[in-house]
């Protein structure tokens, strides 16, 4: 059964189940279209065409809100198969490599910003790359994070002095567009006595992965994996300030790896013929913690590491995944252990905290919310309902998807406007771009607020604005 046939099967399964017909209609464009296609095929006897299926997969920004994992897998597999069969086209290839865009644009930031702001050159870029005219572009900073790090030198090589040390995986958007976030990461972690090492790295691979570009995704993974493995071998924890990068490294990369003979052959089989396996879950799975007892015969017959990344060593993928942490997760663990530096100065602001989709998928709660509550003077409200900002990374920039991204975000934006905060705090810089596009509020990464609080500890007796 090819990927398109699997997608057709899942559409029929969803239509027969019908539970999500109203559940996700307000934050997801995929399920309403699934039910429309299912109803049309059942009522009129018209088979869903390949063109309709291609349009369906293009509606998905992989927010992972859907409760059933099989439909996620089917959508992703079909999108990848369509990309291989029909080609991705120049417009996708022009924008999917965010790492390259950041490096090229950051070489001459003043000139790059001029081209993006000038009506003539901006219009040319929009036509060539298929970008939407209404989408606001972030400006290239005068100095991006890799340049700042290389000038600082303290973070560009591994050291062994401190007991706690982390290898920082910054993510493309923090590296090239919001270096203040990456700098805040360094400041906050160093304030807590943690050595920060910035290993050579490229894009985690998520944008290319979600566009169905297997070749580019694998290129990024094969570049990053050995460098992260070396850091782990030197005793470093891998820490991400971007929830999408963390989700990719912790969850997606290791999908199926626990079923590989490379991993299972090292385990002890119980007297009953069972193996105790971590629940790694299928690709894009929300289930990645705890253990299950799996009958060896069942494992050998039905469970294999034959997914997207199966050509890469299972043990290496597992090693990186099991040593990767979200920055908020890591800091909250420090606090739970009584080792977090709580010399936080007061800040005065009404803050709405939005936990992004890929943080929720890591199943680590809302660590930044608990950390921000330690700061005196902040009026903090967390958005607990399940919303999506709709951006989907580069998808929100596409001419064809930008209006849809705005539609998806509608409920969340209405909620934020009801709260009417002075500051929106979120860990996802893709969400930040969307909030900058659609709201009048100041948007900060939680790490920036914590850094400001540290800076304010001794120098100000009165609360400062965040």
N, C-alpha and C positions, 0 to 999 in steps of 0.2 A: 504494500500500500504506500503510494507516494504521499508527499506532504499535503497536496491539494485534496486527495481523497480523505486523509485524516482530518483535515479542516471541515470537509463536508460532513463527516461522521460526527464531529463535535458540535456542529451547528444543529444537526438533527437531535443530538442528545440534549443540547440546551433547550431546543424548542419543546421537546417532550417533557423536560423537567419543569421549565416555566417559572422557577422560583425567582430568578433575577429579572423577570420582565419589568417589574416596577422598582426593584431594589436599587439598581444602579442607573436608572434612566436619567438622573439629574447630574451625575458626575462622569458619566461614561458614554461615549458615542458608539462604541462597538456593539454593546448588547441590544440597544434599540434597533440597530441595523441587522443584527443576527435574527431577531424575531421578525423583522419585516421580511427578510429573505425567506425565512422558514415558513411564514404564513403564506407568502406568495407562491412558493413551490407546492405547498400542501393544498391550497385552495384552487390554484389555477393549473397545477400540473406542469409548471414551467421550471425546468431545471436551472438552478443557480449557475450563472455563467462564470467563466474564468475571470472575465473583466469585473464582474460584481465582487468576486472574491478578492481580487487585487485591490479594489477600492476599499473593501472591508479591512484588510490588514493595514492599509495606509491610514485608517482612522485611529489605530491604536498607538498611544504614546507610552505604553508599557508602565503605567503607574502602579500596576500590580494590586489594584483595589478588588479585582474580581475574586470571588471566593473559591472558584474551581480552578485547579492548576492545569488541567488538561487543555483547556481552551487557550491558556497562555502559551503552552508549548506548541499547540497547533498553529496559532497565529504567527509565532516567531519562526517556526519551521517553514511555513508556507511563504512568509516574506523572504526568507533566505533562499528558498528554492526559486521564487520568482526573480530574485536578484541575479541568481546564477543563470537562469534560463533567458531572461529578457535583457539583462544588463541593468546597471544602476543609472546610467546616464551621467553626463558631465555635471549637471546642477547638483546632484547628490554628492558626487565626488569632490566638488568644490567646497562644500561646507561641512562634510562629515569629519574631516581631519582637523579638529579644533587645535590640536597641538601645532600643526603646520601653520594654521591661520595666526595663532598667537606669536609664533616665532617670526614669521614674515612681517606681520603688522607691527610687532614690537621692535623691529630693527630700526625703523624710522617712524616713531609714533606720531610726531607732529604732522608728517606728510600723510600717514595713514588716516589720521583723524580728519585731515582736510578733505581727503577723497571721500570719506564717509559722510561728511557734513555738506559738501558741495553738491548742489542740485544736479548738475550735469554728470559728474562722475558717480554720484550715488545712484542715479537712474541707470547708468551703464552697468554698475555692479549688480543692481537688482535684476536686470534682464539676463545677464550672463549666469548668475548664481541662482536665479529663481526665488529671490527674496521678496517679502512683502513690503510695500512702500511705507505702511504705517508702523512697522516694527522699529522701535528705538534700538540703536546699537550702543553697546558700552564703549567708552573711549579707551584707547590704548594709553596706559599710564606712561609717564616719563621714564620710569624705571620699573621693569617687571621683577617678579620675585627671583627668578634664576640669576638675574644680574645683581640684585641686592645680596643674595646669598654668596655669590662668587666674590663680591667685594668685601663681604663681612668675614669670609674664610673660616669662621668658627664652626660652621655647620656643613662644610663640604667634604670632610673626611671623617671616617670612623675613629672614635677614641675609646678609651677603656677606663677612664678615671671614675666616672660616676656609677653608682650601683644601678640606678634606673636610667635607661637610655632608649630612645625611640628613633626609628627611621620614618621620616615624615613623607607620606605620599600626598602631595598637595592637590592634585587635580588641575586640569587645564585652565579652568576659569579663574581659580585663585592665583595660579602662576602668572597668567598673562593679562588678566583684566581687573582683578581685585587683589593686588598684592598686599593690601592692608590686612586682609584676612589671614594670609599666610604669615605675615609678620606678627600678627596678634597670636597666632598659634605658637610661634617661636618664643615670644615674650612670656606667654602664660605658662608654657611648659618649663621654661628656664626659671621662672619665678618659683616653681615647685621643685627645683633642684634636679631637673631631668635634662640629660644631654640630648640635644636634637641634632640628628644627622640627616642631611638631605641627599639621598643617593640619586645617581643619574636615573632619569625616568622619562617615559613618554605617556601619552594618554592611556588611561586604564583600558580603553577599548569599547566602552559602552556605546558611544554614538555610532560607531561603525557596526557594532554587534546588532543594534536595533534597526539599522538600515539594511541588514542582510548582507553586509560586506564581510564575508568570511576571511578573505585574504588579508585585509587591513587589520581586522580584529586579531588574527593570529600573529601578524607582524608585531603589533603592540605587546601582546601577551608574551611572546617569545623574547622580546627585548627586556621587559620588566621583570619577568619571573626569575632569571638567574641573579639579577642584582638584588632583588628582595630576598632571595634564598641566602645570598652571601651575608646580608644584614642580619638575618635570623641566626645564621651560624655564628656571627660575632656577638650574639646575645641581645640584639635589638628587637623590640616589639615594633611592628608596623602600625602606624597610626594615621588615619585619614581625617581631614577636616570636611571633606565632601562626602555626604551620605551615599551618593551614587557610586563613587569609587569604592567606598567601603562595602556596599552591597555586592558590587561586582567581584571584588577580591575575596570576600568572606563567603558568599553564597553561590554565585553563578559559576565562578571558576572551578569550584570543586564538585559540581553536579556530576553524579555517577562515579566519582573517584573511589568511594568506599566499596564499590562493587568490583573494582579491578583486582585481578589476581596479584598484581604487584603489591596491593595492600592486604588482601585477605589471606594470602599465603603465609603471612607473618603472624597470624592470629591463632589462638589455641581453640581447637574444636572441642566442644563439651561432649560428655558421654552420650548424650542424646542426638549428637550430630548437628548441633546448633553453633552459630557464631554470633557473638555480641558485636553488632555494628552500630556506629553512630548514624542517626537519622539524617542523612545528607539531603534527602529529598530530590525530586526531579528538578530540571532547570527552571529557574524563576520560582522556586518553591519557597513557601514561608516556613516550612518545617525543616529545621537544620540544627536542632538541639536534642539532647537525650539519646537513648540507645534503644535498639530493638534486637530481639533474638530472631535470627533468620536461619531456617533450615538449609544446610549446605547444598542439598540436592536442588532445592528451589532456587537458591542463589546461582548455582552453576547452570541451571536450565533457563531461568527467566530474567535474571538481573545481570546486566553487563555494563561496563563502562564504555558505551558505544555512542556517546553524545558528542556535542560540539567540540569539546576540548580533549577528547579521548586520545588524540595523537600525542599529547603531552603527558609526561610522567605523572601518574596519579599521586605518588608520594610527594612530589614537589608541589603540586597544586594544593594538597591537603596541608602541607607544612606552611605555605604562605597563608592559606585561609585561616588556619587555627591560630596563627600568630598576628592576625590583623584585628584592629580595634577602631571604633569610632572615637574621635577625640573626646566628645562628651562622655561616652561610656568609660573611657580610660580615667578621666578626671574624677568622675563620680565614684569610681572604685577607689581612687586615692582618698576621697573624702570619707567613704565608708570605712576605710582602714585607718582613719585618723591621721592621714599623711598629706592632706590637701592644705595648702597655705591659705588660711582664711583671713589674711590681712587685706580685706576688701574695703575700699573707701566707699562712702555713700554716693549714690547717684539718684537724681530726681527725674523720673520719667514714667509715663503710662505706657507700658509695653504689652503688645499682643504677641505671644509666642506661637508660631506655626510649625509643628513637626512635619517635615516633608515625607512623601510617600516612601522613599527608599530608606529612610530611617525607620519607619514603621515596619518595613519588611525585614529588618535585622532583628526584630523582636527584643529590643533592649529598652523599651519604654521611652520616656522623655528625659534623658539625663540632663540636658541643658536647662530644662524647666526647674529641676531641683537645684541646680547650681546657681541659677539666676536668683532664686529665692533667698540665697545667702546674702545678697547685696541689699543693704539697708537703703530705703528710700524708693526702690522700684515698686510701682504698682503693676503687678504681673497677672495677665490672664492668658491661659492656654486654650487653644482651640482643640477641643477634644473630639469633636465630630470628625468623621472621615471625609475629607475634602481633597481635591487635587487642584493645583494651580493651573494645570492645563498646558504648561509650556512644553514639557517633553524634551528639554534640552534644545538641540538645533531644530526640532520639528516646529517650534513656535515661530521660527524665522521664515519658514517656507511660505511662499505666496499662497499655496493651496491649503495650508494647514493653519495659518495665523488666525483667520476668523473662527475656526473650530476651537483653537486653543483659548480664545476669548470666551467662547460659549461654555467650554468646560469649566472655566474659572468662575463663572457667574455667581454660584452659591457662596464660594469662599470670599470673593471680593465683597459681596453684599454683607457677609458676616463681619468682615474687617471694618467696613464702613459703619456698621452698627456699633461696634466697639469704639471706633474713632480714637485709635491710640496716637500717641506722639511718635512711637517707634514700633516697627514690626521687626521682631527677631526671628530669624530662620537660619537653619544650617545649610540650606541648599542655595547655591548661587544662581541656578536656573530659575528657582522660585523668586529670588531677589530681582532678576531681570524682569520677570512678569509683574511683580509688585511695583517696580519702578515704572513700568509701562502703564499700569492701570490704577494706581492709587497716588495720592499726594503725600504719603507718609514717608518718613525717613526709614530706610531698611538697613539693618545691620546683621552680621553674623553674631551669634551668641558669644563667640570668642572675642570679638571686638569690644563687647560690653564688659566682659570680665577683665580684659586688658585695661580698659578705661578705669574700672574700679580699682585695680591694682595701682595704676598711676596716681589715682586720687587719694590713696590711703593716707599719706603723710602730708601731702602738699596743700590740702584744702580741708578746712574744718566744716565748711558748708557744703551741702549736697550740690553736685554738678549735674547738668543735663547730660543724658546719655547720647 
